[in-house]
Amino acid sequence: MMVDKLENHGDVDGLVHLAFDRSFVTLPLAVIVPLKTLPDGARESRAFSQVLSSIKAVGLIEAPAVVADTANSGMYFLLDGHLRLEALKELGITEVECLLATDDDTYTYNKRVNRIPPIQEHRMIARAMERGVSSTAIADALNLHVESVLRRFRLLEGISPEAAEMLKDTPCSMKVFDTLRQMTPVRQIEAADLMIGQNNYSVMFARAIRAATPDSQLVAAKKGRGASAPTPSGQQIARMERELAALQTQVKSVEDTYGIDNLHLTVARGYIAKLLTNARIARWLLNHRQEYLAEFQKIAEIDTLDLVTDTQSDAAQ
């Protein structure tokens, strides 16, 4: 997360102001008030266990963001870092260094989270191991099995350097690379180009590309009892391609309209919430359209997006 975020507040002087104080502030956990409640099961989630293990192994990497409570001197609201705060409490830590925000803005932090791509994760692990860090220490820090760390270390074995370079910033999973490894280097480059062009990095899409790959562009399979399953027939491949094209069209249609649809829904929710604050309207609905009133109340109370994105942000810690 970028901590040196800048925002133009529209002041008359036209200057751009820092959104955080330049120095960290060390605060007792007791004076930090979370703005959101963690969802059920959050403490049993993989994200929480990874944050916990990371803090145990290397300390807190990303400082929580807080803003001063103007109504209560000495108290602070937690804007970002709810999982981290809970992990610190569980570890018995009583103080934490925080970023002191100048704005009560809980959305921007989560909006700018970038997930580390698998290839970049592989390179980080490889660099650490080259410098003498043991796979066991890395596994402890990431809350992974040693075998998982070694698998990430060997992620690019059998992968064309050109294909790896093309996919270095994409969210391809390790299973995608397992599928690419079954193809020749030239076909790997073609497959990477197809995935980038379609913006589809799923395992199913990679397997569909492999199924449509001629035998001459596949790595030689083992003969005998350990031989792989035969390549699908031309008719099966044609059907897969048609279904894939239809799916891509549907996804593209949703992507094209998602932003404006989300804006319309947000405006509609705000309008309904404002209507329900009018006592006369609420009383009329109660007397004449109780079913509408119940549905309107449900719509007005929808407010879960920020909680979901905050949990994802903590998972990136």
C-alpha positions as CSV (number, residue, x, y, z in Angstrom):
1,M,0.0,0.0,0.0
2,M,1.3,3.5,-0.8
3,V,1.5,5.5,2.4
4,D,2.5,8.7,0.7
5,K,-0.9,9.2,-0.9
6,L,-1.6,12.8,-2.0
7,E,-5.0,14.4,-2.3
8,N,-6.1,17.8,-3.5
9,H,-8.7,19.1,-1.0
10,G,-9.8,21.9,-3.2
11,D,-8.5,24.6,-0.9
12,V,-8.5,28.1,-2.2
13,D,-4.7,28.1,-2.3
14,G,-4.8,25.2,-4.8
15,L,-2.0,23.3,-2.9
16,V,-1.9,19.5,-2.8
17,H,-1.8,18.3,0.8
18,L,-0.4,15.1,2.3
19,A,-3.1,12.7,3.5
20,F,-0.9,11.4,6.3
21,D,1.4,13.0,8.9
22,R,5.1,12.6,7.8
23,S,6.0,10.6,11.0
24,F,4.5,7.5,12.6
25,V,2.8,7.7,15.9
26,T,3.1,4.9,18.5
27,L,-0.3,4.3,20.2
28,P,-1.5,1.8,22.9
29,L,-4.0,-0.6,21.4
30,A,-6.5,0.4,24.1
31,V,-7.0,3.9,22.5
32,I,-7.6,2.6,19.0
33,V,-11.3,2.0,18.3
34,P,-12.2,-0.2,15.3
35,L,-14.8,1.2,13.0
36,K,-16.0,-2.2,11.8
37,T,-16.7,-5.6,13.3
38,L,-14.9,-8.5,11.8
39,P,-17.1,-11.0,10.0
40,D,-17.9,-14.3,11.6
41,G,-15.0,-16.8,11.2
42,A,-12.5,-14.1,10.5
43,R,-10.2,-15.3,13.3
44,E,-10.3,-18.8,11.9
45,S,-9.6,-17.7,8.3
46,R,-6.4,-18.4,6.4
47,A,-5.9,-14.6,6.0
48,F,-5.8,-14.1,9.8
49,S,-3.4,-17.0,10.4
50,Q,-1.1,-15.6,7.7
51,V,-1.1,-12.2,9.4
52,L,-0.5,-13.8,12.7
53,S,2.4,-15.9,11.4
54,S,4.0,-12.9,9.6
55,I,3.9,-10.7,12.7
56,K,5.5,-13.5,14.8
57,A,8.3,-14.1,12.3
58,V,9.2,-10.7,11.0
59,G,7.1,-8.2,12.9
60,L,4.4,-5.8,11.6
61,I,5.2,-4.9,8.0
62,E,2.3,-2.5,7.2
63,A,1.3,0.0,9.8
64,P,-2.4,0.4,10.5
65,A,-4.0,3.7,9.5
66,V,-5.8,5.7,12.2
67,V,-7.5,9.1,12.5
68,A,-7.9,11.2,15.7
69,D,-11.3,11.2,17.3
70,T,-12.1,14.9,17.5
71,A,-14.8,14.3,20.1
72,N,-12.6,12.4,22.5
73,S,-9.0,13.6,23.1
74,G,-6.5,10.8,23.0
75,M,-8.7,8.3,21.2
76,Y,-8.3,7.2,17.6
77,F,-10.5,5.5,15.0
78,L,-9.0,2.6,13.0
79,L,-9.4,3.2,9.3
80,D,-7.4,0.3,7.9
81,G,-5.8,-2.8,9.6
82,H,-8.6,-4.6,11.5
83,L,-7.1,-8.0,11.1
84,R,-3.6,-6.7,12.1
85,L,-5.0,-5.1,15.2
86,E,-6.7,-8.4,16.3
87,A,-3.5,-10.3,15.6
88,L,-1.5,-7.9,17.8
89,K,-4.0,-8.3,20.6
90,E,-3.8,-12.1,20.3
91,L,0.0,-11.9,20.5
92,G,-0.2,-9.8,23.7
93,I,1.4,-6.7,22.0
94,T,0.1,-3.5,23.7
95,E,1.5,-0.8,21.4
96,V,1.7,-0.3,17.6
97,E,3.2,2.3,15.2
98,C,0.4,3.8,13.1
99,L,-0.1,6.1,10.2
100,L,-2.0,9.1,11.3
101,A,-4.4,10.1,8.6
102,T,-5.7,13.7,8.0
103,D,-9.0,12.5,6.5
104,D,-11.5,10.0,7.7
105,D,-11.3,8.0,4.5
106,T,-11.8,4.2,4.8
107,Y,-12.3,3.5,1.1
108,T,-9.2,4.7,-0.6
109,Y,-6.8,2.4,1.2
110,N,-8.7,-0.7,0.3
111,K,-9.3,0.5,-3.3
112,R,-5.5,0.7,-3.9
113,V,-4.5,-2.7,-2.6
114,N,-2.4,-4.7,-5.2
115,R,-2.2,-8.4,-4.8
116,I,1.3,-9.9,-5.4
117,P,1.3,-12.0,-8.6
118,P,2.6,-15.6,-8.3
119,I,5.7,-14.9,-10.4
120,Q,6.7,-12.0,-8.3
121,E,6.1,-14.1,-5.2
122,H,8.4,-16.8,-6.7
123,R,11.1,-14.2,-7.4
124,M,10.9,-12.9,-3.8
125,I,11.2,-16.4,-2.4
126,A,14.0,-17.3,-4.8
127,R,15.9,-14.1,-3.8
128,A,15.5,-14.8,-0.1
129,M,16.7,-18.4,-0.5
130,E,19.7,-17.2,-2.6
131,R,20.6,-14.9,0.4
132,G,20.6,-17.8,2.8
133,V,17.1,-17.7,4.2
134,S,15.9,-21.2,4.8
135,S,12.7,-22.6,3.3
136,T,11.6,-23.4,6.9
137,A,11.9,-19.7,7.9
138,I,10.0,-18.5,4.9
139,A,7.3,-21.1,5.5
140,D,6.9,-19.9,9.1
141,A,6.7,-16.2,8.0
142,L,4.0,-17.0,5.3
143,N,2.2,-19.7,7.3
144,L,2.8,-22.3,4.6
145,H,4.1,-25.8,4.5
146,V,7.7,-26.1,3.5
147,E,6.6,-28.1,0.4
148,S,4.4,-25.2,-0.7
149,V,7.4,-22.8,-0.4
150,L,9.6,-25.1,-2.4
151,R,6.8,-25.5,-5.0
152,R,6.7,-21.7,-5.4
153,F,10.5,-21.7,-5.6
154,R,10.3,-24.1,-8.6
155,L,7.3,-22.3,-10.2
156,L,9.1,-21.4,-13.4
157,E,10.9,-24.7,-14.0
158,G,9.9,-25.8,-17.6
159,I,8.3,-22.4,-18.4
160,S,9.6,-20.4,-21.3
161,P,11.3,-17.2,-20.2
162,E,9.3,-15.2,-22.7
163,A,6.0,-16.6,-21.4
164,A,7.1,-16.0,-17.8
165,E,7.9,-12.4,-18.7
166,M,4.5,-11.9,-20.3
167,L,2.7,-13.4,-17.3
168,K,4.8,-11.8,-14.5
169,D,2.2,-9.3,-13.5
170,T,-0.9,-11.5,-13.9
171,P,-2.8,-13.6,-11.3
172,C,-2.0,-17.0,-12.8
173,S,-2.2,-19.7,-10.2
174,M,0.4,-22.5,-9.9
175,K,-2.0,-24.9,-11.5
176,V,-2.0,-22.7,-14.6
177,F,1.8,-23.0,-14.8
178,D,1.4,-26.8,-14.3
179,T,-0.8,-26.8,-17.4
180,L,1.6,-24.6,-19.4
181,R,4.5,-26.9,-18.5
182,Q,2.8,-29.6,-20.6
183,M,3.3,-27.4,-23.8
184,T,6.3,-26.6,-25.8
185,P,7.9,-23.1,-25.3
186,V,6.4,-21.7,-28.5
187,R,3.0,-22.9,-27.5
188,Q,3.4,-21.5,-24.0
189,I,4.0,-18.0,-25.5
190,E,0.9,-18.4,-27.6
191,A,-1.1,-19.5,-24.6
192,A,0.1,-16.6,-22.5
193,D,-0.9,-14.2,-25.4
194,L,-4.4,-15.8,-25.5
195,M,-4.9,-15.5,-21.7
196,I,-3.7,-11.8,-21.8
197,G,-5.9,-11.0,-24.8
198,Q,-9.0,-12.5,-23.1
199,N,-8.0,-11.3,-19.6
200,N,-8.7,-14.8,-18.4
201,Y,-6.1,-16.5,-16.3
202,S,-8.2,-19.3,-14.9
203,V,-7.2,-23.0,-14.8
204,M,-10.1,-24.0,-16.9
205,F,-9.1,-21.6,-19.7
206,A,-5.5,-22.9,-19.6
207,R,-6.8,-26.4,-19.8
208,A,-9.0,-25.5,-22.7
209,I,-6.0,-24.1,-24.5
210,R,-4.0,-27.3,-23.8
211,A,-6.9,-29.4,-25.1
212,A,-6.9,-27.4,-28.4
213,T,-3.1,-27.8,-28.7
214,P,-1.8,-30.1,-31.5
215,D,0.2,-33.1,-30.3
216,S,3.2,-31.6,-32.0
217,Q,3.2,-28.7,-29.6
218,L,2.8,-30.8,-26.5
219,V,5.7,-32.1,-24.3
220,A,6.1,-35.8,-25.0
221,A,3.9,-37.8,-22.6
222,K,5.0,-40.9,-20.9
223,K,4.1,-44.1,-22.6
224,G,2.5,-47.2,-21.1
225,R,0.5,-47.3,-17.9
226,G,1.5,-43.8,-16.9
227,A,0.4,-42.2,-20.2
228,S,-1.8,-39.2,-20.0
229,A,-5.4,-39.2,-21.2
230,P,-5.9,-38.9,-24.9
231,T,-6.4,-35.4,-26.5
232,P,-10.1,-34.6,-26.9
233,S,-11.6,-35.0,-30.4
234,G,-12.0,-32.2,-32.8
235,Q,-15.8,-32.1,-32.1
236,Q,-15.2,-31.8,-28.4
237,I,-12.7,-29.0,-28.9
238,A,-15.0,-27.1,-31.2
239,R,-17.8,-27.3,-28.6
240,M,-15.4,-26.1,-25.9
241,E,-14.3,-23.2,-28.1
242,R,-18.0,-22.2,-28.7
243,E,-18.8,-22.3,-25.0
244,L,-15.7,-20.4,-24.1
245,A,-16.5,-17.7,-26.7
246,A,-20.0,-17.3,-25.3
247,L,-18.7,-17.1,-21.7
248,Q,-16.2,-14.4,-22.7
249,T,-18.9,-12.4,-24.4
250,Q,-21.0,-12.5,-21.2
251,V,-18.1,-11.5,-19.0
252,K,-17.2,-8.6,-21.3
253,S,-20.9,-7.4,-21.2
254,V,-20.8,-7.4,-17.4
255,E,-17.5,-5.6,-17.3
256,D,-18.8,-2.9,-19.7
257,T,-21.8,-2.1,-17.6
258,Y,-20.6,-2.8,-14.1
259,G,-19.4,0.7,-13.2
260,I,-22.6,2.5,-14.3
261,D,-24.8,-0.1,-12.8
262,N,-23.0,0.2,-9.5
263,L,-23.4,3.9,-9.6
264,H,-27.1,3.7,-10.3
265,L,-27.6,1.2,-7.4
266,T,-25.6,3.4,-5.0
267,V,-27.7,6.5,-6.0
268,A,-30.9,4.5,-5.7
269,R,-30.0,3.1,-2.3
270,G,-29.2,6.7,-1.0
271,Y,-32.5,8.0,-2.4
272,I,-34.5,5.2,-0.7
273,A,-32.7,5.7,2.6
274,K,-33.6,9.4,2.4
275,L,-37.2,8.7,1.6
276,L,-37.5,6.5,4.7
277,T,-36.4,9.3,6.9
278,N,-39.6,11.1,6.0
279,A,-42.1,10.2,8.7
280,R,-45.1,10.7,6.5
281,I,-43.8,8.5,3.7
282,A,-42.7,5.8,6.2
283,R,-46.2,5.9,7.9
284,W,-48.0,5.6,4.5
285,L,-45.9,2.6,3.5
286,L,-46.6,1.0,6.9
287,N,-50.3,1.4,6.5
288,H,-50.7,0.7,2.8
289,R,-47.6,-1.2,1.5
290,Q,-45.9,-3.0,4.3
291,E,-44.2,-5.4,1.9
292,Y,-42.6,-2.4,0.1
293,L,-41.5,-0.9,3.3
294,A,-39.7,-4.1,4.4
295,E,-37.9,-4.4,1.1
296,F,-36.9,-0.7,1.1
297,Q,-35.5,-1.1,4.6
298,K,-33.4,-4.0,3.5
299,I,-32.0,-2.0,0.6
300,A,-31.3,1.0,2.8
301,E,-29.4,-1.1,5.2
302,I,-27.0,-2.7,2.6
303,D,-23.5,-1.8,3.7
304,T,-21.1,-4.7,3.4
305,L,-18.6,-3.8,0.7
306,D,-16.2,-1.8,2.9
307,L,-16.0,-4.7,5.4
308,V,-15.1,-7.2,2.7
309,T,-12.5,-5.0,1.1
310,D,-10.9,-4.2,4.5
311,T,-10.5,-7.9,5.2
312,Q,-8.8,-8.4,1.8
313,S,-6.5,-5.5,2.5
314,D,-5.4,-7.1,5.8
315,A,-4.7,-10.4,4.0
316,A,-2.1,-8.6,1.9
317,Q,-0.2,-7.6,5.1
